[in-house]
């Protein structure tokens, strides 16, 4: 009696193939979003002391994971596509990039994350989106005024 092993090979390949699902992205459309730099927790990045307020903006709480470092271009492309999609859904061209390394145990390096933010900001501005970054390397006081509508809160993992 012979055993059909063709399906075993398929399952072995699926097991060996790592399905990439790294970056976490929480997007909140805010009628008003204010920040105040409270505590600097990373050295080597620009200092910040001023409160900033934005109106009618898509705020992207971005958690880059260690796995993202293997493909910055692919990660950037997916991030930009998701930001554009959510901004259009909320009828805004203003986007705020905020590092939020609290959505997973895996974390990309601070240098990688800041580089990703800089590349994303440049690409969004090139596409005529008004794009800003919150101060990098700080714990911030946040004030978010978001409407109670479904498209105002979107979570993606890719």
Residue frames relative to the residue before (quaternion, step in Angstrom):
aa qw qx qy qz dx dy dz
X 1.0000 0.0000 0.0000 0.0000 0.00 0.00 0.00
X 0.1972 -0.7835 0.5802 0.1032 3.58 -0.87 0.93
X 0.3143 -0.7362 0.5716 0.1801 3.52 -1.17 0.63
X 0.4059 -0.6945 0.5400 0.2475 3.56 -0.96 0.88
X 0.1010 -0.8293 0.5494 0.0185 3.59 -0.46 1.20
X 0.3835 0.7467 -0.4812 0.2527 3.61 1.22 0.09
X 0.6706 0.4850 -0.3106 0.4675 3.61 0.99 -0.73
X 0.5687 0.5884 -0.3848 0.4270 3.61 1.15 -0.54
X 0.6472 0.5268 -0.3114 0.4545 3.59 0.97 -0.85
X 0.6256 0.5341 -0.3320 0.4617 3.58 1.02 -0.78
X 0.6914 0.4691 -0.2845 0.4701 3.59 0.87 -0.92
X 0.6072 0.5389 -0.3541 0.4642 3.61 1.06 -0.67
X 0.6631 0.5008 -0.3038 0.4661 3.58 0.94 -0.88
X 0.6388 0.5107 -0.3298 0.4716 3.59 0.99 -0.77
X 0.6521 0.5183 -0.3102 0.4582 3.58 0.98 -0.84
X 0.7008 0.4708 -0.2663 0.4651 3.58 0.96 -0.89
X 0.6522 0.5051 -0.3139 0.4701 3.57 1.14 -0.61
X 0.2676 -0.7642 0.5662 0.1539 3.55 -0.64 1.11
X 0.2798 -0.7402 0.5881 0.1671 3.54 -0.75 1.04
X 0.3300 -0.7740 0.5142 0.1662 3.54 -0.57 1.21
X 0.1980 0.7450 -0.6107 0.1811 3.54 -0.70 1.11
X 0.1592 0.8566 -0.4674 0.1497 3.52 0.50 1.21
X 0.7769 0.3848 -0.2388 0.4375 3.59 0.10 -1.27
X 0.1873 -0.7414 0.6363 0.1023 3.52 -1.15 0.79
X 0.0294 -0.8102 0.5829 -0.0547 3.55 -0.86 1.03
X 0.0433 -0.7708 0.6355 -0.0130 3.56 -0.62 1.19
X 0.0714 -0.8101 0.5819 -0.0007 3.56 -0.59 1.16
X 0.0331 -0.7870 0.6157 -0.0222 3.55 -0.84 1.04
X 0.2925 -0.7184 0.6016 0.1908 3.53 -0.83 0.99
X 0.0762 -0.8173 0.5712 -0.0032 3.57 -0.70 1.10
X 0.4185 -0.6680 0.5562 0.2630 3.52 -0.98 0.90
X 0.7690 -0.0321 0.0113 0.6383 3.54 1.23 -0.62
X 0.0150 -0.7758 0.6298 -0.0360 3.55 -1.02 0.95
X 0.0073 -0.8028 0.5948 -0.0416 3.57 -0.64 1.15
X 0.0955 -0.7833 0.6131 0.0393 3.53 -1.14 0.75
X 0.0350 -0.7563 0.6517 0.0457 3.52 -1.25 0.53
X 0.3947 -0.7223 0.5125 0.2445 3.62 -0.65 1.08
X 0.1745 -0.8168 0.5459 0.0661 3.56 -0.56 1.19
X 0.8181 -0.0426 0.0944 0.5656 3.58 0.67 -1.13
X 0.3194 -0.7230 0.5756 0.2097 3.57 -0.85 0.94
X 0.0877 -0.8262 0.5559 0.0262 3.58 -0.72 1.07
X 0.7386 0.2741 -0.2105 0.5789 3.61 1.28 -0.02
X 0.3174 -0.7400 0.5644 0.1820 3.56 -0.88 0.96
X 0.7256 0.4749 -0.3103 0.3894 3.56 -1.27 0.33
X 0.6591 0.4359 -0.3144 0.5261 3.59 1.26 0.18
X 0.7042 -0.4700 0.3162 0.4280 3.58 -1.23 0.42
X 0.4197 -0.6870 0.5285 0.2694 3.56 -1.08 0.76
X 0.0846 -0.7875 0.6102 0.0204 3.56 -1.18 0.61
X 0.0155 -0.8129 0.5819 -0.0177 3.54 -0.98 0.87
X 0.6576 0.5573 -0.2907 0.4153 3.58 1.22 -0.47
X 0.4530 -0.6324 0.5549 0.2949 3.53 -1.18 0.68
X 0.0948 -0.7784 0.6188 0.0466 3.56 -1.10 0.73
X 0.0929 -0.7811 0.6163 0.0391 3.55 -1.10 0.78
X 0.0966 -0.7755 0.6236 0.0187 3.54 -1.01 0.94
X 0.1822 -0.7772 0.5914 0.1143 3.56 -1.11 0.65
X 0.8516 0.0919 -0.0984 0.5066 3.53 -1.22 0.71
X 0.4157 0.7079 -0.4491 0.3529 3.54 0.72 1.13
X 0.3785 -0.6463 0.6045 0.2714 3.51 -1.29 0.49
X 0.1519 -0.7863 0.5956 0.0627 3.57 -0.62 1.15
X 0.1558 -0.8015 0.5753 0.0482 3.55 -0.64 1.17
X 0.1677 -0.7521 0.6340 0.0653 3.55 -0.61 1.23
X 0.0536 -0.8558 0.5112 -0.0576 3.55 -0.16 1.36
X 0.0598 -0.7688 0.6366 0.0048 3.53 -0.92 1.04
X 0.1390 -0.7778 0.6106 0.0528 3.58 -0.40 1.25
X 0.2435 -0.7829 0.5612 0.1131 3.55 -0.93 0.98
X 0.7060 -0.4666 0.3259 0.4215 3.56 -1.27 0.41
X 0.6345 0.5540 -0.3272 0.4282 3.61 1.01 -0.81
X 0.5918 0.5947 -0.3581 0.4098 3.60 1.14 -0.59
X 0.5914 0.6114 -0.3625 0.3808 3.58 1.12 -0.61
X 0.5916 0.5870 -0.3622 0.4175 3.61 1.20 -0.41
X 0.8106 0.1211 -0.0329 0.5720 3.63 1.17 -0.47
X 0.0977 -0.8367 0.5366 0.0497 3.60 0.40 1.19
X 0.6439 0.5321 -0.3346 0.4361 3.61 0.95 -0.80
X 0.6779 0.4832 -0.2906 0.4718 3.59 0.90 -0.91
X 0.6403 0.5203 -0.3141 0.4698 3.56 1.02 -0.83
X 0.6498 0.5153 -0.3090 0.4656 3.58 0.94 -0.90
X 0.6570 0.5228 -0.3144 0.4430 3.58 0.88 -0.94
X 0.6789 0.4765 -0.2912 0.4767 3.60 0.88 -0.92
X 0.6311 0.5319 -0.3320 0.4566 3.58 1.01 -0.80
X 0.6714 0.4981 -0.2957 0.4623 3.59 0.85 -0.98
X 0.6536 0.5161 -0.3189 0.4525 3.61 0.89 -0.87
X 0.6717 0.4893 -0.2966 0.4706 3.59 0.95 -0.85
X 0.6466 0.5180 -0.3196 0.4599 3.59 0.99 -0.80
X 0.6551 0.5047 -0.3110 0.4684 3.60 0.91 -0.89
X 0.6500 0.5310 -0.3104 0.4462 3.57 0.93 -0.95
X 0.7082 0.4566 -0.2638 0.4695 3.59 0.82 -1.01
X 0.6186 0.5334 -0.3458 0.4617 3.61 1.04 -0.71
X 0.6582 0.4957 -0.3112 0.4736 3.60 0.92 -0.86
X 0.6344 0.5431 -0.3223 0.4457 3.57 0.98 -0.86
X 0.7496 0.3551 -0.1871 0.5263 3.59 1.12 -0.70
X 0.4287 -0.7538 0.4187 0.2697 3.57 1.32 0.33
X 0.5458 0.5583 -0.4387 0.4450 3.54 0.82 1.09
X 0.2296 -0.7466 0.5981 0.1794 3.56 -1.22 0.42
X 0.5610 0.5761 -0.3852 0.4527 3.58 1.30 0.31
X 0.0075 -0.8095 0.5838 -0.0621 3.57 -0.71 1.15
X 0.1552 -0.7710 0.6142 0.0649 3.57 -0.97 0.96
X 0.2118 -0.7674 0.5957 0.1070 3.59 -0.81 1.04
X 0.0116 0.8092 -0.5837 0.0660 3.56 -0.66 1.15
X 0.3544 -0.7251 0.5504 0.2137 3.58 -0.73 1.06
X 0.0456 0.7971 -0.5927 0.1065 3.54 -0.70 1.17
X 0.0181 -0.8558 0.5152 -0.0439 3.55 0.34 1.31
X 0.4901 0.6648 -0.4155 0.3812 3.56 0.88 1.00
X 0.5757 0.6259 -0.3595 0.3840 3.59 1.26 0.21
X 0.7856 0.1233 -0.0738 0.6018 3.60 1.28 -0.05
X 0.5622 -0.5921 0.4543 0.3565 3.57 -1.27 0.33
X 0.6637 0.4868 -0.2964 0.4845 3.59 1.13 -0.62
X 0.0247 -0.8105 0.5850 -0.0172 3.58 -0.87 0.96
X 0.3991 -0.6617 0.5783 0.2616 3.54 -1.11 0.79
X 0.6133 -0.5337 0.4138 0.4097 3.57 -1.22 0.32
X 0.6173 -0.5547 0.4098 0.3785 3.56 -1.19 0.56
X 0.6445 0.5310 -0.3240 0.4446 3.59 0.98 -0.83
X 0.6412 0.5082 -0.3211 0.4768 3.60 0.98 -0.83
X 0.6746 0.5098 -0.2999 0.4417 3.57 0.84 -1.00
X 0.6607 0.4928 -0.3139 0.4713 3.60 0.90 -0.86
X 0.6334 0.5190 -0.3266 0.4719 3.60 0.99 -0.79
X 0.6346 0.5218 -0.3189 0.4727 3.59 0.97 -0.86
X 0.6487 0.5119 -0.3148 0.4670 3.60 0.95 -0.84
X 0.6593 0.5103 -0.3119 0.4556 3.59 0.90 -0.89
X 0.6625 0.4969 -0.2990 0.4741 3.59 0.96 -0.88
X 0.6574 0.5098 -0.2991 0.4674 3.57 0.97 -0.88
X 0.6425 0.5197 -0.3230 0.4613 3.58 0.93 -0.87
X 0.6644 0.5042 -0.3093 0.4568 3.60 0.86 -0.91
X 0.6784 0.4920 -0.2928 0.4605 3.57 0.92 -0.89
X 0.6463 0.5060 -0.3180 0.4746 3.59 1.01 -0.76
X 0.6496 0.5032 -0.3173 0.4734 3.59 0.96 -0.81
X 0.6243 0.5394 -0.3280 0.4602 3.57 1.06 -0.76
X 0.6960 0.4236 -0.2499 0.5232 3.58 1.18 -0.59
X 0.5418 -0.6780 0.3488 0.3537 3.58 1.33 0.43
X 0.4261 0.6224 -0.5187 0.4026 3.55 1.01 0.93
X 0.3959 -0.6729 0.5718 0.2519 3.54 -1.00 0.88
X 0.0389 0.8463 -0.5210 0.1039 3.58 -0.25 1.28
X 0.0497 -0.7919 0.6081 -0.0245 3.55 -1.00 0.95
X 0.2551 -0.7202 0.6158 0.1921 3.54 -1.33 0.29
X 0.4186 -0.6430 0.5653 0.3029 3.54 -1.10 0.66
X 0.6570 -0.5080 0.3536 0.4304 3.63 -1.13 0.47
X 0.3309 -0.7680 0.5250 0.1585 3.55 -0.73 1.14
X 0.7928 0.2900 -0.2273 0.4855 3.57 -0.95 0.89
X 0.6365 0.4991 -0.3256 0.4897 3.56 1.25 0.45
X 0.3318 -0.6190 0.6523 0.2852 3.48 -1.34 0.40
X 0.1561 -0.8232 0.5453 0.0267 3.55 -0.78 1.09
X 0.3991 -0.6022 0.6156 0.3148 3.50 -1.28 0.48
X 0.1116 -0.8057 0.5808 0.0324 3.58 -0.83 1.00
X 0.0449 -0.7495 0.6593 0.0386 3.52 -1.15 0.71
X 0.0069 -0.8194 0.5701 -0.0600 3.57 -0.49 1.24
X 0.0667 -0.7563 0.6501 0.0294 3.54 -0.88 1.02
X 0.0653 0.8185 -0.5590 0.1149 3.55 -0.24 1.32
X 0.4593 -0.6872 0.4850 0.2856 3.58 -0.96 0.83
X 0.4988 -0.6702 0.4750 0.2765 3.56 -1.19 0.58
X 0.4159 0.6683 -0.5067 0.3517 3.57 0.59 1.18
X 0.6338 -0.6039 0.3292 0.3541 3.56 -1.02 0.81
X 0.7112 0.4588 -0.2932 0.4447 3.63 0.82 -0.83
X 0.5403 0.6241 -0.4014 0.3969 3.61 1.26 -0.05
X 0.7622 0.2384 -0.1545 0.5816 3.60 1.28 -0.20
X 0.1081 0.7968 -0.5768 0.1440 3.55 -0.45 1.25
X 0.1066 -0.7789 0.6162 0.0476 3.56 -0.96 0.95
X 0.0092 -0.7813 0.6237 -0.0210 3.57 -1.00 0.91
X 0.0811 -0.7489 0.6553 0.0552 3.52 -1.23 0.61
X 0.1506 0.8031 -0.5617 0.1295 3.58 -0.72 1.03
